[in-house]
Every structure is written in structure tokens, then in C-alpha cells.
Amino acid sequence: MTDSPVVRLEKDGDIGVIIVNYPPVNALGPGVADGIIECLNTAIADASIKAMVLMGDGRSFIAGADIRGFDANRKRLPIGERTYDVMDRSPKPVVAAIHGFALGGGLENAMGCHYRIAVPSAKVGLPEVLIGILPGGGGTQRLPRLAGVQTALEMIVSGRHVPAPEAKTLGILDEVLPEGADLRASAVAYARKIADARPLPRIRDRDCKADPSVFEAMRKSIARRARNQKAPYNCIAAVEAAATLPFDLGMQREQELFLELVNADEAKALRYAFFAEREAAKLPDMPATARARDLNNAAVVGAGTMGGGIAMSFADFGYDVKIMDATQEALDRGMARIKSNYETSVKRGSLKEDEMQRRFARIHPVAGYDDIKDCDVVIEAVFEEMDVKKPIFAKLDEVMKPGALMFSNTSALDIDQIANMTRRPQDIAGTHFFSPANVMKLFEVVRGSKSSPETLVTAMALGKRIGKISAMAGNTDGFVANRSRAPFNAEMVILLEEGCLPEQVDKAMVDFGYPMGPFAVGDLAGLDIGAAGRRRRAAQDPNYRKLPIADKLVELGRYGQKTGAGWYKYEKGDRTPYPDPEVAKIISDVAAELGVARKTFTDMEILRRLLFSSVNEACRILEEGKAYRASDIDVMWLHGFGFPRYRGGLMYWADGIGVRDVYNQIASWHQQYGSRWAPSRLLRELAESGTSFRDAKPAPFR
Ligand code: 3H9
């Protein structure tokens, strides 16, 4: 019947079926909202149609407004005339039939409908806050009326995707279909069933009341997490409007609050981060024929902290995984640690007991190599020493079935040396998980010189399957994430020599937006780990900048939280870092020995000293062709190091300052401090040509 390129109206007897077809996820791109309106109007005018169904073609219902449209259209909303108004005045019922995702403007459209049904695997949500805005199509006014103010607040402020069965319990869906049901046929039958029911249930007509204290309580509960951000607070204010104003005035308030956000720096940075993550998944130099292989069974070698966390990542996403270690005792210890980690989540209330049991049951401890030899993929996660890893790969080469992929979880070691222990280096790559492996999202795929395209594409896909954000790194010391971070780690200790205290540096970084300061993170991870890396690098490089304060702490057995003292001191059973006068004394003694004059630093100076050093190294990484794009480095900083997402990432943040200013500052520190601040060639070229970091053209990937 009606035919626009992106929305069509078909007739199924007396039911009009409106189908959105805007691949890949049916975002409300150009013509979609207009197409829905046109189809609704046609169906309303057609006397032979008694009711309508709204659904999506392909893999989803509607994933929301077209986020790319926000930048192009500064003042107007991206969706033109409102579909919801047409539904509200429709004399015939409309049923939303949901599969895949109904997010943002997608759920808003579904809530404009009179009824909502979904398949069990569908997810609904209002995730706008995650891109720095609020639901601007009535979501903040309709969801509280449909599901209650408390639920709406929680969903809109967190942006979480709610599975269909839960959405039914919350009152968002009228019906969840049985597993395997045909959505279109069921929706048409449903529409036929309610076609004559009157009055039509419009969400706008429902009451919305709340105790005013819930809004204040919500503001308080997000204060730490949402610091420096505006969107979460505007979300709360918009829901508050739903509870205090008539519907149409609430809609106006929602608009005002939306327009305050849509082109603010926060939203721009978050949109950038969203697309940077999707870009990171793309490997531009791989042949189109390289396809991800099916990986049906996986194994982890090494049941230590990392191996256990990796196994949990598989189990958490529904995959069975085998795990082995050199001795039964180590394996038992590893399994006990996994169990205790899960139990902690249950105690904290973030995991249900039965779900914990299901996950734990997916992790299968096995006695040895014979039990894993038929796996499609094995991830080695033993101690971070070349001499420990090499024989394991020689053994894996001996036992694993042909075609099995073998990945090493390493944070810095040369993947080629590891691959060369086998007769099949094409099947080997690095997969660098960040600690704790079941929590941190970054999954750095390290490309060996002989890794095959298929191996790499499969590794990237594997990361996505277990809930990670995959990004490709070249085989260089520290790969991309840790290598770009290394100068920051050195600079933060050098700042102590020059006059800072750990607590001052930590406060500056937390105020900037990091969840924890870098010294507190060091204490959590263990200072002995960094010390081993420093020893290795010092042995390789006579010009290596030593960090005597850090070395001194390790010498004194101050390894961090695990020894009750590190950069801070800790009371038994308490993870709060307390500033320690002993550390202040060590710092001033070392500074005196080195003859460094101590001065005071502003927060801005601290921030720039730490981050500019890493920007310079990131440029070196790009000029050497060890990363595809500056935005990949941003993704790594967001998901590996807790860089505040609403600042986009390291390189995006530096672009906000300006390449030339960054270069000038680095050049001046080069004069002052010598070689460690030598500007990279790429940085100098970008500054001279006025090109942003985002537009930098890295060398071809090597
Ligand atoms: C909104 O609705 C505002 C309203 O309140 C109205 C205001 C007036 N726009 O993630 P994937 C692209 S705000 C444009 O890899 P998945 C994505 O870039 C919106 N493009 O797939 C990628 O492109 P490419 C609220 C979008 O299966 C491709 O689709 N909604 C959009 O892993 C595949 O994406 C959201 O915030 C979009 N909205 O995950 C939802 N969505 O292939 C945002 C996706 O070129 N989207 N693309 O790289 C998502 O969370 C995920 O994409 C989704 C699918 C869960 C839907």
C-alpha cells in the first residue's frame, strides 16, 4: 500500500501493518518518522482497517533517534513532526510489536502506541543519558505514567536496557509472546482482539504522582557517579515535571531540558565515544573474505586471578568454558577464588543466587591438556613471564586440534616470540584483558606479524561476544593501551619528586572525572607489578627514567592494599586510602637526595603533565602504525583506564585544548626536562598543519 523507501504499510485483512525498514537497527533516520506518520494517516483514513501494528524489519524494532543527525541539526530535534501526536489522536488502536531493541525514540514510539507486545528476547530502554541527553520524544512523561515514577527514574537515569520479561512485570509491555512465536502473526491477532475496545488506552491520560522526596533521593544517590555531568540531572528534572505538571506542559519542559543538553560538550563527547567504539571494531586493512570463525568451546590455561576472571567473562555471557592449571591445588584455589568473587556479587546484591549458580556451573575445571585439545579456542593466562609462556605454547601446539585458535593474555610481551614457539603462528594473537578481567571492558587484540586475518577478525568478534569492547593493537612493548599510559605512570611519580603528594594528584584526577586517583589504583593493582616492568625496561634501555620513590616503596614491602600499605596506608578490612606521613617523608628524602627543588602545582598543571605525556606517546604509536586511529586509543582509555567518558577520551580531550597548544607545552617541557618530553614527529606535523588528532593519518598498520 503506502510505500516510502523506509516505512511501508501492508494490509493483513482488517489490520494495517506499518513496517520500518532502515537498516541496520531501524534508527529514526531521515524519512522514518515522516513515513510512520504517513502510514498512520493512510491507515486511519482507510475504512477497511480497524487497527494497526507498528513493527521493524530486520534485526530490531526501532533503536532510537538517528544519533548522527544530532550534530547536523543544531536547533531542531532530529525527528520533525511527532508520531506520538498522531497516535494520540488516532481513533483506531495501534499495537507496537517489538523484537530486538526498542530504545530511546523507539520505546517512545512504542509508548505512543495503545498496546505493546514483544518477543521474549526483546529489550526496551531509554538510554539517552548515555549519550548526554534525555528522552526528548515524551519518554520522560510517558514512562513514569506507565511504569511509575521510581521505575522511570531508575531506567532513565541509568539508561539500562530492560529485558522483555522484566518490562512486562514493570507494566511497560502488555504481553510477552511465548518463545518461538511468530511476532507479526501474533501482533495481527492481538490487534484484531483489541480492535473494538474503547476507550483507547492512552498513556498521556494516566495519572502521575510521586512523593517529592524521591527526586532529591535520586539526585543524592548519583552525586558521585554523575559529577561534572548535566544530563542525569536534567533527566531527573524532566521526570519531576511529569509528576508535577499536566502532560502538555511536562512535554514542553522536557523539550527545554533536552535542548539544554543536545549540543553541550558533554553530549558531543558521549556521541563521539559511541561512534568511536563502533569504529574500533572495524579493521580496514583486512581482506573482505576474512570471516569470524564459529567458536563453540573455549578453554583457559591458568586459574590465577586473570585466568579466573577470563573464565568468568565467558560464563557471564552464557558460554561454557574449561579451565586448567599446572597443579590440582592451583586449580582448586582458582575455582575457590571464582566462587568467592561470585558470592561477593550476590552479597552486594548485583547478582541473584540462582544466576550465580548457573554461571559457576558453566566453568569446568579440567585436569590437563588432554581435556582441552578439542577446543576451538584457548586463552593462555599464566604468569606474565616469557619463560613461563613459551613452553605452554609449545605444548599447546603439540596437543591442540588443527585450526584451534590460541591467544595469549599478555599485557606487554612480544607476541611474535610466543607465536614462534608453534608451527602455526597464523593461529596466534594476543588478547589483553584488563584487570579485573570479568569487569573491565577493554579487550585489546594484539596482532602478531604472522597472525592471519581470520584469527584477528575472530579474536575481535570473540571480545564482543563476551561483552567486551575489542580494539586492535600492534605488537609493541605495552601494546597500545599500556604503552600510551606508561608516560603518565612515570610522570605521576616524577611529580612527587617535584613537590606533589599522592593525595593531591589523586584528587586532581578524581575531580577531572576518574573514578579513582592513579595512586589509589596503583595500590589496588599492587605496586610490585609495575616494579617488575620497570626492572625489565631499565635492563633493556640505559636511558630509562628511573622512579626511585616507587622503587623505594616496593623495597620497603609496601605493595599496596594487599600489604596494608603502598602509596597510602590501609586499616585492616578497610579499603579507604589514608595519606601516610611515612610516604611524605620518603618522597621528601628522595627529592633531597636527587637535589630536586620542590614547588606547588595547580590541578591543571598536574592534569596536563600526566595526560600530555600520554598524548605525545599516543602520537608515536600512530606514527609507527601500531594503532588504526586516534579514536581507538580513546576507546582504550575509556574502557581500560576509567577515563571519564563524558570527556570523550584522551585524544578527543586533547583536541579540545588544541593540537598547537599541546605541542607548544610539550616543546617547552622538552627544553626544561630533556629527552622524555621530545615531541613526536606526528605531533609536530599535526601542530604545523593545524590538523586535529582525530583527523591524524597514522602510518599503515604494522
Ligand atoms: C533518541 O532516541 C532520542 C529520542 O529521545 C528522541 C529525541 C527527540 N543512530 O551498536 P551496533 C549504528 S537518542 C545512528 O554495532 P549492536 C551504529 O553506529 C538514541 N546509528 O549494533 C552501527 O553503525 P556502523 C537512543 C546507530 O547490535 C550500526 O548501527 N538510542 C544508532 O551491537 C550497528 O550498531 C540509543 O542510544 C542510532 N541510534 O547494538 C541506542 N544505533 O555499522 C544506540 C546504532 O556504521 N544504539 N547505530 O558502525 C545501540 O545501543 C546499539 O546500536 C544497539 C545495537 C543496542 C541498538
Residues whose N, C-alpha, C, O or C-beta is under 5 A from the ligand:
A	BS01	3H9	P24 V25 A27 A63 G64 A65 D66 I67 R68 L77 P78 F101 L103 G104 G105 P127 E128 L134 P135 G136 G137 R278
